[in-house]
Amino acid sequence: MPTEPTEPTTPTTPTTPTDKNRATAAAILPLVGGPDNVTSIAHCMTRLRIALRDRSLVQDEALKALPAVLGVVEDDTYQIVLGPGAVARVTPEFEALVEEGRSAVPPAAPPTAATPHPVTADELASQGAALKEAQKARNATPFKLMLRRVANIFVPLIPALIGCGIIAGLNGLLMNLGWLPGVIPALTAIASGFMSLIAVFVGYNTAKEFGGTPILGGAVAAIIVFPGVAKITAFGTELRPGQGGVLGALAAALLAVYVEKRCRRLVPEALDVLVTPTLTVLISGLVTLFGLMFLAGEASAAIGAFADWLLSTGGAFAGLVLGGLFLPLVMLGLHQALIPIHTTLIEQSGHTVLLPILAMAGAGQVGAAIAVHCRLPRNGSLRATIKSALPAGFLGIGEPLIYGVSLPLGRPFVTACVGGAAGGAFVGLFNQLGIAFGSTAIGPSGWALFPLLDGTSNPGVTVAVYAGGLLTGYLVGFAATYFFGFTGQMLTDLNTDPDPDTPDPDTPDPDTPDAVSGPPKAPALT
């Protein structure tokens, strides 16, 4: 497997994980224009997200050639796909280098690669660039930008949702088996504590994202989960603590941001510190109690009822549509807009029935990638990319395979969607037959979703149906890509070894040194 980029050293010099992550950050920084070209830094589960002063300073091809980089995405920020785990370790090192660089002498221009890319890599890069430009144009609409901002509110919550979801699944297993009864109440408290207060975190992040004071957004959202709201009547009914959930918290915090900004403009500066927070919490709180909680509660109930109806009546067809369309959403980055819906479903029933079906898209992607590997036996560079990205694909992280393999090739991306549709139809059919289940958390997919499965049927049946869906996605994605994923001209152009020095990953040369040489190697997982 290709190694991470490091500063020039002897091949025998040991490298610690911290050194590796810092070296990756150091390799990325000059290729995005240096520290003075970076205005903000953030990360999600797989991507380093940076805002740039001058987009023209970014060296896209050299950046994508780095072994640690699995792909790049352009949207409201420049997003570098590093993979799960790696991005959380590289981002702090990148931030530190940016801070150091801003107070130091500007770095020299980064050297360009001395060896040209193989012909096949150029072909994929040109197709990927065209798709990326079209994607960027489609994403520049106010509606999609608003969806992305809403997604940014929930992305920081995913680690806690995953952790609590896994603990909830473990607790459910212990309850079913009758094991460790004394531990079950403790695990219940640990798994449920975050979910009981998730509205507060949503309110805090909403105010932060939309330019308000975060703690005021959290304070207003906290009203929703306060037990005393049960004594309040709105629209002729008594309120329930938690009514409206994350949707109510989102709406309440947005209102708080609006009220706060209006107060900042109208209240004299001498009184601002007292009047603005008081009016923000008071006005937003009253509207939340006597309007937003009820309306958001109705909307949440409608989402849950629609999801149940869709799968109980639509079944296989609904699963086919959801599984087939999810990969394009991932490609566009819009899959994160589904997070509030997943979270609402988890609040209501303890699991989201949509996630296991959407996870089938990743299975189709894996099957398609394996077919590409089989159809191009002479393309060592592309086969190396597939082998290094497949482990993440089996765990439901589809971005390395999307941006490194199927999307630049074109037709395999479509056939991967066919595989996802088939897997989704399989799971949807069993939902229609009464074997309904979902995931207790969001974030994981693929094989990583097994510990999070929860439903009304026997756990063994639930696991078997989900495994059957994955297998269907793998097989259909493979078959569709193997037989329909390439034209004759594509096979002629791609099934070549443009550089004899590029080893096939299945037949490594024992005489090849570990140091990086020749054309840039395929992306590696970190």
C-alpha positions in Angstrom: 0.0 0.0 0.0 1.4 3.5 -0.8 2.8 5.4 2.1 1.9 8.8 3.3 3.9 11.8 2.0 6.8 12.7 4.3 9.7 15.0 4.4 12.7 13.6 2.6 14.3 11.1 4.9 16.1 7.8 4.6 13.7 4.9 4.0 14.6 3.4 7.4 13.6 6.4 9.5 10.6 5.4 11.7 7.5 7.6 11.4 5.0 8.1 14.2 1.3 8.6 13.5 1.6 12.3 14.5 4.6 12.7 12.1 2.5 11.1 9.3 -0.5 13.4 9.9 1.7 16.5 10.1 3.5 15.5 6.9 0.1 15.0 5.2 -1.0 18.5 6.3 2.4 19.9 5.2 2.0 18.4 1.8 -1.5 19.8 1.3 -0.9 23.3 2.5 1.4 24.6 -0.3 -0.9 23.0 -2.9 -3.9 25.1 -1.7 -2.0 28.3 -2.0 -0.2 28.5 1.4 -1.4 29.7 4.7 -2.3 33.2 3.6 -4.8 31.7 1.0 -6.7 29.8 3.7 -9.5 31.8 5.4 -11.3 29.1 7.4 -10.8 25.4 8.3 -13.3 22.8 9.3 -13.9 19.1 8.8 -16.7 16.6 8.7 -16.5 12.8 8.9 -14.3 12.4 5.8 -13.5 15.8 4.4 -11.1 18.7 5.2 -13.2 21.8 4.4 -11.3 25.0 3.7 -12.3 28.5 2.5 -9.9 30.1 0.0 -9.1 33.7 -0.9 -7.9 32.9 -4.4 -9.2 29.6 -6.0 -6.7 29.9 -8.8 -3.7 29.2 -6.5 -4.9 25.7 -5.9 -2.9 23.0 -7.7 -5.7 20.4 -8.2 -3.8 17.7 -10.0 -0.8 17.8 -7.7 -3.2 17.7 -4.7 -5.1 14.7 -6.0 -1.8 12.9 -6.7 -1.0 12.9 -2.9 -1.3 9.4 -1.6 -3.4 10.5 1.4 -5.9 12.5 -0.7 -8.9 10.4 -1.9 -10.5 13.1 -3.9 -11.5 16.8 -3.9 -15.0 18.4 -4.0 -15.8 22.0 -4.8 -18.8 23.6 -3.2 -19.3 26.5 -0.8 -15.9 25.4 0.5 -13.0 23.5 -1.1 -13.3 20.0 0.3 -10.4 17.5 0.4 -11.5 13.9 1.0 -9.1 12.2 3.5 -11.3 9.4 4.8 -12.8 8.6 8.2 -10.4 8.9 11.2 -7.6 10.5 9.1 -9.4 13.8 8.6 -9.9 14.3 12.4 -6.1 13.8 12.9 -4.8 15.8 9.9 -7.1 18.8 10.5 -5.5 20.0 13.8 -2.0 19.6 12.2 -3.2 21.6 9.2 -4.6 24.4 11.4 -1.3 24.5 13.3 0.7 24.9 10.1 -1.6 27.6 8.9 -1.2 29.6 12.1 2.6 29.1 12.0 2.8 30.0 8.3 0.9 33.3 8.8 3.5 34.6 11.1 6.5 33.3 9.1 8.1 34.1 5.8 5.8 33.0 2.9 6.8 29.6 1.7 8.3 29.1 -1.7 6.1 27.9 -4.5 5.6 24.1 -4.3 7.5 22.0 -6.9 5.5 20.5 -9.6 5.6 16.8 -10.4 8.5 16.0 -12.6 6.8 12.9 -14.1 3.6 13.4 -16.0 0.5 11.5 -15.0 -0.2 8.2 -16.9 -2.6 8.6 -19.8 -5.4 6.9 -18.0 -5.1 9.2 -15.1 -5.3 12.2 -17.4 -8.4 10.8 -19.0 -10.1 10.3 -15.7 -9.0 13.8 -14.5 -10.4 15.5 -17.5 -13.8 13.8 -17.2 -13.8 14.4 -13.4 -13.1 18.1 -14.0 -16.0 18.6 -16.4 -18.4 16.8 -14.0 -17.0 18.9 -11.1 -17.6 22.2 -12.9 -21.2 21.1 -13.8 -21.8 20.1 -10.2 -20.5 23.4 -8.9 -22.9 25.3 -11.1 -25.8 23.2 -10.0 -25.0 23.6 -6.3 -24.8 27.4 -6.5 -28.6 27.9 -5.9 -29.9 29.5 -2.8 -32.0 26.5 -1.9 -29.1 24.1 -2.0 -26.8 26.5 -0.2 -29.5 26.7 2.5 -29.7 22.9 2.7 -25.9 22.8 3.2 -26.0 25.3 6.0 -28.7 23.2 7.7 -26.5 20.1 7.3 -23.6 22.0 8.9 -25.7 22.3 12.0 -26.0 18.5 12.4 -22.7 17.2 11.2 -20.8 18.0 14.5 -23.4 15.9 16.3 -22.8 12.7 14.4 -20.0 11.3 16.6 -22.3 11.5 19.6 -25.1 10.0 17.7 -22.9 7.1 16.6 -21.5 6.5 20.1 -24.9 6.6 21.8 -26.5 4.6 19.1 -24.0 1.7 19.4 -24.4 1.8 23.2 -28.2 1.7 22.7 -27.9 -1.3 20.4 -25.6 -3.1 22.9 -28.1 -2.4 25.7 -31.0 -3.8 23.6 -29.0 -7.0 23.0 -28.3 -7.4 26.7 -32.0 -6.9 27.5 -33.0 -9.5 24.9 -30.5 -12.0 26.2 -31.3 -11.3 29.9 -27.6 -10.7 30.7 -26.1 -8.2 33.2 -29.5 -6.8 34.4 -27.7 -4.5 36.9 -25.8 -2.8 34.0 -28.8 -2.1 31.8 -30.1 1.0 33.7 -26.6 2.5 33.5 -26.3 1.9 29.8 -29.8 3.3 29.2 -28.8 6.5 30.9 -25.6 6.8 28.9 -27.3 6.1 25.6 -30.4 8.3 26.2 -28.8 11.3 27.9 -27.6 12.9 24.7 -30.8 12.3 22.8 -32.8 13.8 25.6 -30.9 17.1 25.2 -30.1 17.0 21.5 -32.5 20.0 20.9 -30.1 22.2 23.0 -27.1 21.2 20.9 -29.1 21.8 17.7 -30.1 25.3 18.9 -26.5 26.1 19.8 -25.2 25.1 16.5 -28.0 26.8 14.6 -27.2 30.2 16.1 -23.5 29.6 15.5 -24.1 28.7 11.8 -26.4 31.7 11.1 -24.4 34.4 12.9 -26.1 34.6 16.3 -24.8 34.1 19.8 -24.6 30.3 20.2 -25.5 30.2 23.8 -28.7 32.2 23.2 -29.8 29.7 20.5 -29.1 26.9 23.0 -31.1 28.7 25.7 -34.2 29.1 23.6 -34.0 25.5 22.3 -33.7 24.2 25.9 -37.3 25.4 26.5 -38.4 22.5 24.3 -37.0 19.8 26.6 -37.9 21.5 29.9 -40.3 19.3 31.9 -42.4 22.3 33.0 -43.8 22.8 29.5 -46.3 20.1 30.3 -48.2 22.7 32.3 -48.7 24.9 29.2 -51.5 24.7 26.7 -51.2 25.7 23.1 -53.7 25.3 20.3 -56.1 23.6 22.8 -53.7 20.8 23.8 -51.1 20.4 26.6 -47.5 20.5 25.4 -45.2 17.6 26.0 -41.5 17.9 26.9 -39.5 17.4 23.7 -42.5 18.1 21.4 -41.2 19.3 18.1 -37.7 17.8 18.7 -34.9 18.9 16.6 -37.2 20.6 14.1 -38.6 22.8 16.8 -35.1 23.6 18.1 -34.0 24.5 14.6 -36.9 26.9 14.1 -36.6 28.4 17.6 -32.9 29.1 17.2 -33.4 30.7 13.8 -36.0 33.0 15.3 -33.6 33.8 18.1 -30.9 34.8 15.6 -33.3 37.1 13.8 -34.5 38.7 17.0 -31.0 39.2 18.3 -29.8 40.8 15.0 -32.7 43.2 15.1 -32.0 44.1 18.7 -28.3 44.7 17.9 -29.4 47.4 15.4 -32.1 49.0 17.4 -31.0 48.9 21.1 -28.5 51.6 22.3 -25.0 50.3 22.8 -25.1 51.2 26.5 -28.1 48.9 27.1 -27.2 46.2 24.6 -25.7 43.8 27.1 -28.8 43.7 29.2 -31.7 44.3 26.8 -30.6 42.2 23.7 -30.2 38.8 25.4 -33.4 39.4 27.5 -35.6 40.2 24.5 -34.0 37.5 22.4 -34.8 34.7 24.9 -38.2 36.2 25.9 -39.6 36.8 22.4 -38.3 33.7 20.9 -39.3 31.6 24.0 -42.9 32.8 23.9 -43.2 32.1 20.2 -41.6 28.7 20.7 -44.0 27.8 23.5 -47.2 29.0 21.9 -46.5 28.2 18.3 -43.3 26.5 17.1 -43.5 23.5 19.5 -46.9 22.6 18.3 -46.2 23.1 14.6 -42.9 21.4 14.7 -44.5 18.5 16.6 -47.1 18.1 13.9 -44.3 18.2 11.2 -42.3 15.6 13.1 -45.3 13.3 13.4 -46.0 13.7 9.7 -42.4 12.7 8.8 -42.6 9.6 10.9 -46.0 8.6 9.5 -44.9 9.2 5.9 -41.7 7.1 6.3 -43.8 4.2 7.8 -46.4 4.5 5.1 -43.8 4.8 2.3 -42.1 1.5 3.2 -45.2 -0.4 4.3 -47.1 0.4 1.0 -44.4 1.3 -1.5 -42.0 -1.4 -0.3 -39.7 -2.6 -3.1 -40.4 0.4 -5.4 -39.7 2.9 -2.6 -36.5 1.1 -1.7 -35.5 1.0 -5.4 -35.9 4.7 -5.8 -34.2 5.6 -2.5 -31.3 3.2 -3.0 -30.8 4.3 -6.6 -30.8 8.0 -6.0 -28.6 8.1 -2.9 -25.2 8.0 -4.7 -25.9 11.2 -6.7 -26.9 12.9 -3.4 -23.5 11.8 -1.9 -21.8 13.1 -5.0 -23.4 16.5 -4.6 -22.9 16.5 -0.8 -26.7 16.9 -0.3 -27.0 13.6 1.6 -26.3 15.5 4.8 -29.6 17.4 4.3 -31.3 14.1 5.3 -29.7 14.2 8.8 -32.6 16.2 10.4 -35.0 13.6 9.0 -33.0 10.7 10.4 -32.7 12.4 13.7 -36.4 13.1 13.9 -37.2 9.4 13.2 -34.7 8.3 15.9 -36.3 10.7 18.4 -39.7 9.2 17.6 -39.2 5.5 17.4 -35.6 4.9 18.4 -34.3 4.2 14.9 -34.4 5.5 11.3 -36.0 3.1 8.8 -34.5 5.0 5.9 -30.8 4.5 6.6 -30.5 0.7 5.9 -32.1 1.3 2.5 -29.9 4.2 1.7 -26.9 2.2 2.7 -27.5 -0.1 -0.2 -26.1 2.6 -2.5 -22.7 1.9 -1.0 -23.1 -1.8 -1.8 -23.8 -1.0 -5.4 -20.7 1.2 -5.5 -18.5 -1.6 -4.1 -19.8 -4.2 -6.6 -19.2 -1.7 -9.4 -15.6 -1.1 -8.3 -14.8 -4.8 -8.1 -16.1 -5.2 -11.7 -13.9 -2.3 -12.8 -10.9 -4.1 -11.2 -11.8 -7.3 -13.1 -12.4 -5.6 -16.4 -9.1 -3.6 -16.5 -6.5 -6.2 -15.6 -3.6 -4.2 -17.2 -4.4 -0.8 -15.6 -2.2 -1.1 -12.5 -2.8 2.5 -11.3 -6.6 2.3 -11.3 -6.5 -1.2 -9.7 -4.3 0.1 -6.9 -6.8 2.9 -6.3 -9.7 0.4 -6.1 -7.8 -2.0 -3.7 -6.9 0.8 -1.4 -10.4 2.3 -1.3 -12.4 -0.9 -1.1 -12.0 -1.4 2.7 -13.7 2.0 3.3 -16.3 1.1 0.7 -17.3 -2.1 2.6 -17.7 0.1 5.7 -20.0 2.5 3.9 -17.6 5.3 3.1 -18.3 5.7 -0.6 -16.4 8.9 -1.4 -13.0 7.3 -2.2 -14.6 5.0 -4.8 -16.9 7.7 -6.1 -14.3 10.4 -6.7 -11.4 8.0 -7.4 -13.1 5.5 -9.7 -16.7 5.5 -10.8 -17.6 9.1 -11.2 -14.6 10.0 -13.5 -15.3 6.8 -15.5 -18.9 7.8 -16.0 -20.8 4.7 -16.9 -19.7 2.7 -13.8 -21.3 5.4 -11.7 -24.6 4.8 -13.3 -24.3 1.0 -13.0 -23.3 1.5 -9.3 -26.6 3.3 -8.8 -28.4 0.3 -10.4 -26.8 -1.9 -7.8 -27.9 0.4 -5.0 -31.4 0.4 -6.4 -31.5 -3.4 -6.4 -30.3 -3.6 -2.8 -32.8 -0.9 -1.7 -35.6 -2.8 -3.4 -34.6 -6.0 -1.5 -34.8 -4.3 1.9 -37.9 -2.3 1.0 -39.7 -5.5 0.0 -39.1 -7.1 3.4 -40.3 -3.9 5.0 -43.5 -4.2 3.1 -43.8 -7.8 4.2 -43.6 -6.7 7.9 -39.9 -7.1 8.7 -39.4 -3.4 9.4 -36.1 -2.3 11.0 -33.8 0.7 11.1 -30.6 2.1 12.5 -30.3 3.5 16.0 -27.8 6.1 14.9 -26.7 7.9 11.7 -23.2 8.0 10.2 -22.1 4.4 9.8 -23.1 2.4 6.8 -22.2 -0.9 5.1 -20.9 -3.5 7.4 -20.5 -0.9 10.2 -24.3 -0.7 10.4 -24.8 -4.2 11.7 -24.3 -3.3 15.4 -26.9 -0.5 15.0 -29.8 -2.4 13.5 -33.0 -2.4 15.5 -36.5 -3.5 14.7 -39.6 -5.3 15.8 -38.6 -8.7 14.3 -36.1 -11.2 15.6 -32.6 -9.7 15.6 -31.3 -12.7 13.5 -34.0 -12.1 10.8 -33.2 -8.3 10.8 -29.5 -9.0 10.3 -30.2 -11.6 7.6 -32.4 -9.2 5.6 -29.8 -6.4 5.8 -27.0 -8.8 4.8 -29.2 -10.0 1.9 -29.6 -6.4 0.7 -25.9 -5.8 0.8 -25.2 -9.0 -1.1 -27.9 -8.0 -3.7 -26.3 -4.6 -4.1 -22.8 -6.1 -4.5 -23.9 -8.7 -7.1 -26.1 -6.4 -9.2 -23.6 -3.6 -9.1 -20.9 -6.0 -10.2 -23.0 -7.6 -13.0 -24.3 -4.2 -14.3 -20.8 -2.7 -14.4 -19.1 -5.8 -15.8 -21.5 -6.2 -18.7 -22.7 -2.6 -19.3 -20.2 -0.3 -17.6 -17.8 0.0 -20.5 -17.9 0.7 -24.2 -15.4 -0.9 -26.5 -13.5 2.3 -26.9 -13.3 2.7 -23.1 -11.8 -0.7 -22.7 -9.3 0.0 -25.4 -8.3 3.3 -23.8 -8.3 2.2 -20.2 -7.1 -1.4 -20.2 -3.5 -0.4 -20.8 -0.4 0.0 -18.8 0.9 3.5 -19.9 4.0 3.3 -17.8 5.8 -0.1 -17.4 7.3 1.2 -14.1 3.8 1.3 -12.5 3.3 -2.1 -10.8 0.1 -4.0 -10.8 -1.1 -4.2 -7.2 -1.7 -7.9 -7.5 1.8 -8.6 -8.7 4.1 -6.4 -6.6 7.8 -6.2 -7.6 10.0 -7.3 -4.7 12.8 -5.1 -5.9 10.8 -1.9 -5.8 11.9 0.3 -2.9 9.4 1.7 -0.4 10.2 5.3 -1.3 7.8 7.0 -3.7 9.0 7.1 -7.3 7.7 7.5 -10.8 4.2 8.8 -11.4 2.0 9.6 -8.4 0.6 6.6 -6.7 -3.1 5.9 -6.1 -4.8 7.3 -3.0 -4.4 5.3 0.2 -6.6 5.0 3.2 -5.3 6.6 6.3 
